[in-house]
Amino acid sequence: MRILITGAGGQVGTDLITLLVGRGHQVTGTDLAKAPAGLPPGVAWAQTDVTVAEEVFDAVKAAKPEVVYHLAAILSATGERIPFRAWRVNMDGTRNVLEAARLLGVRQVIFTSTIAAFGPGLDDPVGNDVSMRPSTMYGLTKVAGELLGEYYATKWGLDFRGVRFPGLISAVEPGGGTSDYVNYMYFHGVRKGAYDAFCRPDTTIPLMYMPDALRAMVELSEAPKGKLEHRMFNIAAMSPRADEIAACLAKRLPGVRYGFKPDPMKQGILDSWPKRLDDAAARAEWGWRPEYDLERMTDELLALVRAMPPEGGAAAPAVAAPAKAKATAKAKAPTAPSARVVAAKPAAAKAVAAPVGKRRG
Ligand SMILES: NC(=O)c1ccc[n+]([C@@H]2O[C@H](COP(=O)([O-])OP(=O)(O)OC[C@H]3O[C@@H](n4cnc5c(N)ncnc54)[C@H](O)[C@@H]3O)[C@@H](O)[C@H]2O)c1
């Protein structure tokens, strides 16, 4: 199947390309960034700004995708730093993608929303169909994106579906995000032997290991339309307290010291997010089941982080590259996809978008 991905150079997109190519799809990646070195063979790339309608239309016309995964976005922490840019990318970008899909015959658009879309004060666990009143620019643009997609589905019959991701964890350098404390516990634990998290020990948010997140998008895309009563779905995997993550790591990293020094601004954002998501709708309607809990994620992630070069070096992909792609990537450059994109990102993109290869929760 022909598939186009927006924001394909980011944390999720980089690993999604590998997964989709491995499943035999014909993939076109698009991003503000140039094509990353070591792209799997056969993957097309169109440098595209989603805020410019003509560029989105040109990319969709050339790729003729049946399905679009719309990932391009400005995420939570960056969205608070440059809120009007977040508005343009997340609002105009989503409208341009939906409009191109409608007018150019794309069958399905997969949208990636977030726990940041809910806002504070909701019952625990947070249900699929609650009133959403987020307190960040990122959150409010994601709610609007959900609603706009549902509008296109109702009014024009576009097959719009999406997941609300928890904080995603993978072997990618964190940077500037509010759930980054989780990644730093792994990275700094291995590299420095100590880490003071910027949150309270009892901080609890929904988290998910990247392979589960990628599988969720693909399984939702492939789910029979007739079985879906919703279009947007909570998905959940684990909600460990920060000190539980530290204890889980300490068992495997003897001698490592974890402390907690809460940053009031970041703690405020964390406290505004749900602690747990109720994913009953996803389980019932398309059979969603996470495969990774804290223990299994920790075993796999620690192995990846230990295998990474020192700070600032390459990140490991969350999914295995297809054999051919792996060989090519190795021959071209010794870096994994996520980190290679950092090098490929042009200066202009750096100024307006959060750096690729950093996770922002
Ligand atoms: N990573 C997480 O923990 C997380 C959690 C919840 C939801 N999500 C959602 O998943 C999606 C992917 O997130 P990610 O972690 O890969 O983010 P990321 O920041 O790593 O990647 C986003 C990509 O979008 C690109 N981009 C930014 N502005 C653009 C523009 N104007 N035109 C084209 N491309 C542009 C960036 O260059 C980047 O490569 C996002 O929609 C995000 O909201 C992610």
The ligand as an SDF file (V2000), in Angstrom:
LIG
                    3D

 44 48  0  0  0  0  0  0  0  0999 V2000
    6.7920   11.7040   21.5430 N   0  0  0  0  0  0  0  0  0  0  0  0
    5.8020   11.6570   22.4360 C   0  0  0  0  0  0  0  0  0  0  0  0
    6.0000   11.3320   23.6190 O   0  0  0  0  0  0  0  0  0  0  0  0
    4.3980   11.9620   21.9840 C   0  0  0  0  0  0  0  0  0  0  0  0
    3.3740   11.8580   22.9450 C   0  0  0  0  0  0  0  0  0  0  0  0
    2.0730   12.1480   22.5560 C   0  0  0  0  0  0  0  0  0  0  0  0
    1.8020   12.4750   21.2320 C   0  0  0  0  0  0  0  0  0  0  0  0
    2.8090   12.5630   20.3240 N   0  0  0  0  0  0  0  0  0  0  0  0
    2.4780   12.9510   18.9410 C   0  0  0  0  0  0  0  0  0  0  0  0
    3.1080   12.0940   18.0160 O   0  0  0  0  0  0  0  0  0  0  0  0
    3.4850   12.8390   16.8490 C   0  0  0  0  0  0  0  0  0  0  0  0
    4.9530   12.6120   16.5610 C   0  0  0  0  0  0  0  0  0  0  0  0
    5.6960   13.0550   17.6850 O   0  0  0  0  0  0  0  0  0  0  0  0
    7.2910   12.9560   17.7420 P   0  0  0  0  0  0  0  0  0  0  0  0
    7.6470   12.5790   19.1100 O   0  0  0  0  0  0  0  0  0  0  0  0
    7.8030   12.1730   16.6150 O   0  0  0  0  0  0  0  0  0  0  0  0
    7.6560   14.4910   17.5560 O   0  0  0  0  0  0  0  0  0  0  0  0
    9.0170   15.1220   17.0000 P   0  0  0  0  0  0  0  0  0  0  0  0
    9.0770   16.5170   17.4680 O   0  0  0  0  0  0  0  0  0  0  0  0
   10.1510   14.1980   17.2710 O   0  0  0  0  0  0  0  0  0  0  0  0
    8.7290   15.1010   15.4350 O   0  0  0  0  0  0  0  0  0  0  0  0
    7.8470   16.0000   14.8360 C   0  0  0  0  0  0  0  0  0  0  0  0
    8.3430   16.2460   13.4280 C   0  0  0  0  0  0  0  0  0  0  0  0
    7.5000   17.2280   12.8450 O   0  0  0  0  0  0  0  0  0  0  0  0
    8.3380   18.0270   12.0470 C   0  0  0  0  0  0  0  0  0  0  0  0
    7.7390   19.3300   11.8100 N   0  0  0  0  0  0  0  0  0  0  0  0
    7.6270   20.3840   12.6630 C   0  0  0  0  0  0  0  0  0  0  0  0
    7.0650   21.4180   12.0390 N   0  0  0  0  0  0  0  0  0  0  0  0
    6.7950   21.0160   10.7710 C   0  0  0  0  0  0  0  0  0  0  0  0
    6.2260   21.6390    9.6500 C   0  0  0  0  0  0  0  0  0  0  0  0
    5.8210   22.9190    9.6830 N   0  0  0  0  0  0  0  0  0  0  0  0
    6.1060   20.9250    8.5070 N   0  0  0  0  0  0  0  0  0  0  0  0
    6.5320   19.6560    8.4440 C   0  0  0  0  0  0  0  0  0  0  0  0
    7.1050   18.9970    9.4790 N   0  0  0  0  0  0  0  0  0  0  0  0
    7.2260   19.6850   10.6320 C   0  0  0  0  0  0  0  0  0  0  0  0
    9.6300   18.1630   12.8030 C   0  0  0  0  0  0  0  0  0  0  0  0
   10.6990   18.5220   11.9260 O   0  0  0  0  0  0  0  0  0  0  0  0
    9.7820   16.7750   13.3810 C   0  0  0  0  0  0  0  0  0  0  0  0
   10.5830   15.9590   12.5530 O   0  0  0  0  0  0  0  0  0  0  0  0
    3.1450   14.3070   17.1280 C   0  0  0  0  0  0  0  0  0  0  0  0
    1.9580   14.6410   16.4680 O   0  0  0  0  0  0  0  0  0  0  0  0
    2.9640   14.3470   18.6320 C   0  0  0  0  0  0  0  0  0  0  0  0
    2.0340   15.3380   18.9960 O   0  0  0  0  0  0  0  0  0  0  0  0
    4.1040   12.2990   20.6690 C   0  0  0  0  0  0  0  0  0  0  0  0
  1  2  1  0
  2  3  2  0
  2  4  1  0
  4  5  1  0
  4 44  2  0
  5  6  2  0
  6  7  1  0
  7  8  2  0
  8  9  1  0
  8 44  1  0
  9 10  1  0
  9 42  1  0
 10 11  1  0
 11 12  1  0
 11 40  1  0
 12 13  1  0
 13 14  1  0
 14 15  2  0
 14 16  1  0
 14 17  1  0
 17 18  1  0
 18 19  2  0
 18 20  1  0
 18 21  1  0
 21 22  1  0
 22 23  1  0
 23 24  1  0
 23 38  1  0
 24 25  1  0
 25 26  1  0
 25 36  1  0
 26 27  1  0
 26 35  1  0
 27 28  2  0
 28 29  1  0
 29 30  1  0
 29 35  2  0
 30 31  1  0
 30 32  2  0
 32 33  1  0
 33 34  2  0
 34 35  1  0
 36 37  1  0
 36 38  1  0
 38 39  1  0
 40 41  1  0
 40 42  1  0
 42 43  1  0
M  CHG  2   8   1  16  -1
M  END
$$$$
